[in-house]
Amino acid sequence: MDDARGRLTKDGIRIHEAADYQGMRDAGRLAAEILDRIAPHVFPGQTTAELDRLITQWVEEAGAESATIGYKGYQHASCISVNHVVCHGIPGTKTLKDGDILNIDVTVIVDGWFGDTSRMFVAGKLSRKAERLVQVTHDALMKGIEAARPGNTFGDIGNAIQSYVEGNRMSVVRDFCGHGLGRVFHAPPNVLHFGRPGTGPTLEPGMFFTIEPMVNLGRPETKVLADDWTAVTRDKSLSAQFEHSVGITEGEAEIFTLSPAGLFHPTWG
C-alpha cells in the first residue's frame, strides 16, 4: 500500500522524502543479491522452473515477499525470458540449450518497499551476435541512467537509449516501458525507452522509477502469446533486456539495484 508520504507532481509522479531512499536501497539490494546467487545455476540442461524455485526459496528465506506471485494471477517469483522472448516469460520445464540467452526479472518487497531488477544470463557460451546484442542493451540502459538527472526530462532518457540502440542497427521495443515504483509496484510515470529530447515530465529529486530497455536484433514489433503473459518478437529475432531501479538525486541518479558481486553483466566475474 502507498503510505502517501511526499508530494505528487502535476503528472502524478510521487516525490519521495530523503528517508525513503534507504527503503529502496534495502529492497533493491535484495533483488540484486538474488540475481547474483542465481548466476551459477544458469547452464545448459537447467530448467527455468528450477531457477524460479530457487528464487522463490531465497525470497522466503530473506523474510521478504515476491511482488509477482499473485500479481494479476501470475504464480511465479520471476519472469524468465529466453532468446526471442522479450519479457514476461513464464518459468517452465523446458531445458536451456548451450548458447541460450535469458533475462531473469525479479521484484521483491522489503518492509513495504519494492526492489525491481532484471539482467541477462547465458547458458553455456555466448554467440557473437548474442554477445553484441547483450552489450548494446546493457550500455543503452547505462546511457539512459546517465541522462536521469534533475532538470532533464523523461524524453531525454528515452532519446539517449533510442539513439544508442539505433546507432548500433538494433531496435528498441515500444510496447513495454519502465515505471514508477516505491511502496507500490507500478506507478506514474511510464518510462519510455525512446523519445525526443526535452519532452515529457521534468526529473526532480525524490522520483523513483525503473529504466528497463528491451532491445531486438531485428524489428521492434512484439506479440503476446495465448498465455496472456509471454511477449515475443514478431520476427523471432533475439531480444535482450536489463533493468535497474533508480532514484533521482541532486546529481547522478542513485542505482538501487547494483549487483553487490559485480555480476550485473553476464560476461563479468
N, C-alpha and C positions, 0 to 999 in steps of 0.2 A: 504493500500500500504506500502511496505517496504521502509523506508527512507534511507536505505543503510548506516546508521551510524555503527561505529565499523568495525571490520575486519572479514574475513572468514577464517576458518582453511582449511587445505588441504582436509578435509572431507566435506567441505561446511557448516560447523556449524558456525553461527554468534557469535562473541564475542562482547557483548554489552558493552556500556560505563557505568560508575558509575551512571550517571544521569538517565539512563533508568530504574533503579530498582524502582524508585518512580512511574513511569507509570505502572509498573507491580503490584506494591502494590495496587494502586488505583483500577485497573481492577479486580485483584484477590479478593480484599475485597468486592466489589460489588457482584461478583458472589457468594461468601460465604454468604454474608448477605441475598441474595435472597433464598438460600437453608435453612438458619436459619428460615426465615419467612414462608417457605412452610411447615415446620415440623408439626405444629398443624393442618394443613389441610389434612394430610395423615391419613385416618381412614377407617374402613370397610364401604362400600356403596358409597365412593367417586369415582369419575371417574378421569382417568388420563388426560382427556381432560380439566376438570376443573382445575386441578393442572397446566396444561400448560397455561390456560387462565390467571391465577393469575400471573404466572411467566412473561408472555408477558406484562401484565399490569405494573408490578413492574419495569421491564427493561425500559419501556417507561417513567414511572414516574420519574425514576432516570436520565433521559436525555441521556441514553446510547442506544446502539444498540445490538440486538441479532446477534451473528455471524452465527447462524444456519438457521435463516429464509432466504430462497433464496439460501442457500448453496447447490449446485448440485440439485436444485429443491425441497429441503426439506422445509416444510412450518410451522415449529413449533419452539418455543423458547427453547425447551428442548427435550431431549430424555429420555423416561421413560421405564425402562426395568424391567418387573415383573417376579419373580420366575425363570423359566428356560430360560428366555430371557437374553442373555449375554450382549448385548449392542445394541444401536441404535433402541430401541423400540419406536414406533410411538404412541403419545398420542391418546386416543380414548374414546369411550362411555362405554366400559365395566367397571363394578364397581369392586372395590377392595373387597376382601374377608378377613375375620379375619385370620391373620397369614401370609398373603401375604408379601413377601419382595420385595422391589423395589429400583432400582438405579435411581436417578434423576441426569442428566448431563446437566449443563448449561455453556454456553460460552457467555460472554458479551464483547463489545468493548467500552472502555472508553478513549476518547481523542486519539484514534488510537491504543491503547494497548489492547491485548486480555487476558481476565481472564477466565480460563477453569478449572472447578472442578466438581466432582461428589461424591456423597456419598449414603449410604444405608439408607433406611427408612423401617419401618414396619407398616402395617395396623393392629391394634389390638395387639395381643400377639405373641411374637416370639416363635416358636417351638424350642426345644433344639438343633436339628440338624441344623436348620437355624441360631440360635444364634452362634453356634460354627463356621459355615462357615463364617458368617459376622465378627466374632472376628479374625479368622485366616487371612481373606482378609485384614482387617484393619491393623493388625500387620505386614503383609507382605509388605504393602505399606510403613510403617514406617521403616522397615528394609532396604528397597530399598533406602529410603531417607537418612538413616544413612550412606549408602555406597556412597552417592553422594558428594564426597569430591575431591578437586583438587589433581591430581596425580593418583587417581583411574581411572578405565575405565568403560565404559557402560556395559561391561561384568560383572564387579563386582556388579553393581546394579542388573542386571538380575539374577545372581547367588545367591545373598542374598535373593531375592524373591523366586526363584525356590526352593532353599534348604529348606527354612522355610515351604513353602506350601507342598512340597512332604514329608517332615518330619512329617507333620500332616495328611498324607494319603489323600491329595486332589490333584487336578491337576491345572496347570497354562495354560490358553488359549494361544495358539501360533499364532492364526490367526489375532490378533489385537495387537496394541502396542501403547506406548506413542509417543510423537513427540515434536520437537522444536516448539517454538512459540515466539511471541513478538509483532511486528507490522504486523505479518501475522498469520493466523490461524494454518497452518501446514507448517513446515519447517524441514530440517535436524536437528538432526538425527532421525531415528527410534529408539525408546527406547524399547528394548525387555525386557520382564519380565522373561526371562530365559537366561542362557548363562554360559560361562566358565570364571572364574576369569582371569583378565589380558588381555582379548580380547576386540576388538573394540576401538574406539577413546578414547583418554585420556581426562578426565574432566579438564576444565580450568575455572577460574573465568570469569564471563560475559556470560556463557552459560545459556539460559533459555529453559526449556522443561517441559513436563508433565511426571509424573510416574502414571500409572493407571492400576494396575494389575486386571485382571479378573480371578476369581478362581472358579472352579467347584467342587461340591461334588463327581461327577463321573469322567468320562473320559474328556480329554481336547478338543475333536473334536467339531466343530461347523458347522452349515449350515445357509445360508442366505435365508430367505423366499422369496416368489414371489414378495413382495413389493420392493425388492432390497435394503432394509434397515435393517429389523429386523433380528438379528443374535441370534440363539438359540442353546442350547446344543443338540447334536445329540442323546444322550441317555436320554434326558428330565430330567436330574438331575438339581438340584438347582444351580444357579450361583450368584456370588456377585462381586462387584467392588467398589473400592474407587480411587479417583483421586485428586492429588494436582498438581498445577503449582509451579515450584521451580526455583531458581536462584543459580548458583554456586558462592560461595564467597571464601575468603581465608581460611575459616574454615568450619563449618557446613553449609549445604545448607539452604538458606532462603526459607521458605514456604510462597508463596504469597497468598494462598487461605485458611489460617487458619480460622476456624469459630469464629467470634467475640463473639458469645454467648456460645461457648464451646459445640456445638451440632453436631460436625462432626461425632461422633459415635452415632448410634440410641438409645443406652441404657443409654446415658448420659443426664443429665438435667431433 
